[in-house]
Amino acid sequence: MKTIKLLPAILLAFSIFQSASAQSDKTQRNICIKTEKIKVSGTCDMDKQRTETAAYAVEEVKSAIWDMYSQTLVIIYSLF
């Protein structure tokens, strides 16, 4: 009798944990979004502003961040 009462509790706990882990994977939701890292040379904040402005001029670009110290531009864009 104890096992009959314990079985629904175990099934309920299992289903809660499965739904929680299924919702934590956000990469499945952003199938049409890509991220690229590009090496871009520059030395000052004006180069940063010019680089990011030029990247944002492209219609599909959602985010463009240039890091002066690592000299990399991280672009997030959509495919459609």
Backbone bond lengths (Angstrom), bond angles and torsions (degrees), N, CA, C in turn:
res aa  C-N    CA-C-N  psi(-1)  N-CA   C-N-CA  omega(-1)  CA-C   N-CA-C  phi
1 M - - - 1.444 - - 1.525 110.88 -
2 K 1.344 115.52 -36.33 1.452 119.57 178.74 1.526 111.52 -64.50
3 T 1.326 115.79 -38.60 1.462 118.97 -178.72 1.524 111.55 -69.02
4 I 1.320 118.03 -30.37 1.464 121.13 178.19 1.529 110.02 -67.97
5 K 1.324 118.28 -36.94 1.461 121.57 177.81 1.531 111.31 -76.04
6 L 1.301 117.35 -29.71 1.451 121.89 -178.26 1.534 111.87 -77.34
7 L 1.301 117.88 -30.67 1.464 121.79 -177.96 1.534 112.84 -61.54
8 P 1.336 121.39 -46.81 1.475 119.46 177.03 1.527 112.88 -63.55
9 A 1.322 117.47 -34.19 1.463 120.27 178.15 1.529 110.99 -65.72
10 I 1.304 116.83 -40.16 1.467 120.98 178.61 1.523 110.22 -67.53
11 L 1.329 116.99 -42.51 1.468 119.91 178.55 1.523 111.67 -64.53
12 L 1.303 118.10 -38.36 1.462 122.26 177.78 1.527 110.55 -65.09
13 A 1.320 117.05 -46.03 1.464 120.94 179.10 1.529 110.63 -63.13
14 F 1.311 117.72 -41.00 1.457 121.68 178.95 1.521 111.48 -62.96
15 S 1.327 117.08 -43.02 1.466 119.70 -179.17 1.528 111.75 -68.43
16 I 1.325 118.18 -34.79 1.467 121.14 177.76 1.529 110.11 -65.89
17 F 1.332 117.43 -44.85 1.459 120.24 -179.95 1.520 111.71 -66.90
18 Q 1.309 118.27 -35.00 1.467 120.80 178.54 1.521 111.28 -67.16
19 S 1.312 118.23 -42.50 1.463 120.47 -179.32 1.524 110.96 -69.65
20 A 1.324 117.57 -33.70 1.468 120.31 179.18 1.517 110.74 -68.57
21 S 1.303 118.14 -40.30 1.460 119.75 179.85 1.526 111.60 -74.62
22 A 1.293 118.47 -28.04 1.456 120.84 178.96 1.520 111.26 -70.98
23 Q 1.313 118.67 -29.46 1.458 121.48 -178.63 1.519 112.54 -84.57
24 S 1.302 119.42 -14.17 1.453 120.80 -176.29 1.525 112.93 -80.52
25 D 1.322 119.69 -14.92 1.453 122.10 -178.48 1.523 109.76 -87.88
26 K 1.331 116.91 98.94 1.457 121.68 -176.64 1.524 112.44 -85.97
27 T 1.316 118.84 -11.25 1.461 119.89 -178.93 1.523 111.12 -69.27
28 Q 1.300 118.21 -26.58 1.459 120.94 178.99 1.520 111.42 -70.04
29 R 1.319 118.23 -27.40 1.458 121.77 -177.92 1.520 112.27 -78.38
30 N 1.324 117.83 -26.74 1.456 122.33 -176.00 1.523 111.01 -106.11
31 I 1.305 116.76 58.66 1.455 120.78 -176.82 1.522 111.36 -68.28
32 C 1.309 118.65 -36.07 1.467 122.21 -175.82 1.523 112.43 -91.49
33 I 1.318 119.62 10.65 1.460 122.70 -179.65 1.529 108.21 -109.40
34 K 1.326 116.22 130.11 1.464 122.04 179.82 1.519 110.15 -121.07
35 T 1.322 116.57 153.90 1.459 123.28 176.34 1.522 108.33 -124.57
36 E 1.318 115.96 132.78 1.463 121.54 178.76 1.521 109.50 -129.42
37 K 1.327 116.55 145.60 1.460 122.88 173.28 1.522 107.63 -114.15
38 I 1.335 115.60 127.19 1.454 121.56 -176.30 1.524 108.57 -126.15
39 K 1.332 116.83 137.27 1.463 121.88 176.63 1.523 108.32 -79.67
40 V 1.343 116.84 120.04 1.461 122.75 179.52 1.522 107.82 -131.01
41 S 1.327 116.70 124.02 1.464 121.02 -179.85 1.516 110.82 -81.21
42 G 1.317 116.50 146.35 1.455 122.84 177.90 1.511 109.32 178.98
43 T 1.359 115.86 165.14 1.461 118.00 -175.04 1.528 114.43 -130.87
44 C 1.333 118.18 -12.33 1.465 117.67 -172.96 1.532 110.83 -143.13
45 D 1.332 115.11 179.54 1.457 120.85 -179.45 1.526 112.70 -67.78
46 M 1.334 117.29 -28.01 1.467 119.52 176.83 1.530 110.52 -66.11
47 D 1.325 116.47 -38.13 1.468 120.13 175.86 1.524 110.51 -63.81
48 K 1.332 116.25 -38.85 1.470 120.79 177.50 1.518 110.34 -61.42
49 Q 1.329 116.45 -46.82 1.465 120.45 -178.61 1.530 111.01 -64.95
50 R 1.321 117.53 -43.31 1.467 120.98 179.55 1.523 111.65 -64.22
51 T 1.317 116.62 -41.97 1.466 121.09 -178.19 1.517 110.87 -65.73
52 E 1.329 116.80 -46.97 1.464 120.02 -179.28 1.524 111.51 -68.13
53 T 1.333 118.07 -37.47 1.460 120.99 178.15 1.526 110.86 -64.79
54 A 1.320 116.40 -41.59 1.463 120.02 178.18 1.528 111.53 -64.67
55 A 1.316 117.14 -37.22 1.467 120.51 178.65 1.526 110.66 -68.11
56 Y 1.340 117.13 -41.23 1.460 120.90 179.50 1.527 112.38 -68.65
57 A 1.326 117.67 -16.40 1.462 120.58 178.40 1.530 111.72 -68.43
58 V 1.307 116.89 -22.00 1.461 121.44 176.00 1.522 108.00 -77.99
59 E 1.315 116.70 131.14 1.465 121.97 -170.89 1.526 113.87 -62.13
60 E 1.310 118.97 -37.57 1.462 122.26 -174.53 1.530 113.49 -79.71
61 V 1.339 118.58 -12.17 1.460 121.80 -175.96 1.529 110.34 -72.91
62 K 1.320 115.53 125.63 1.469 122.06 179.53 1.527 111.35 -98.35
63 S 1.338 117.28 -33.09 1.453 121.55 -178.88 1.519 109.21 -149.99
64 A 1.340 116.15 140.39 1.466 121.82 176.67 1.519 107.58 -142.21
65 I 1.326 116.19 119.25 1.455 121.64 -179.38 1.523 108.31 -131.22
66 W 1.347 115.24 121.36 1.458 120.72 178.44 1.512 109.32 -106.50
67 D 1.328 116.59 128.58 1.460 122.25 177.80 1.521 108.31 -101.37
68 M 1.336 116.34 119.04 1.460 122.07 -175.35 1.533 111.75 -65.67
69 Y 1.315 117.99 -34.89 1.460 120.81 -174.25 1.527 112.41 -77.71
70 S 1.306 117.71 -40.09 1.464 119.81 178.58 1.529 111.90 -90.99
71 Q 1.349 116.87 -9.70 1.466 123.74 178.53 1.536 111.43 57.69
72 T 1.347 116.20 39.62 1.461 120.46 177.41 1.527 109.92 -122.55
73 L 1.305 114.52 142.76 1.460 122.73 176.25 1.516 107.50 -108.47
74 V 1.324 116.68 122.70 1.463 121.76 178.28 1.526 106.98 -103.10
75 I 1.330 115.41 118.17 1.468 121.72 -178.29 1.517 109.07 -115.14
76 I 1.326 115.73 131.17 1.467 121.83 172.84 1.518 106.02 -113.06
77 Y 1.330 116.08 123.96 1.450 120.76 -176.09 1.523 110.94 -139.75
78 S 1.321 115.13 159.80 1.460 119.78 177.60 1.529 108.88 -103.31
79 L 1.318 115.56 150.13 1.450 120.39 -178.54 1.522 112.47 -81.39
80 F 1.325 117.28 -21.56 1.450 119.95 -177.53 1.490 111.32 -122.24
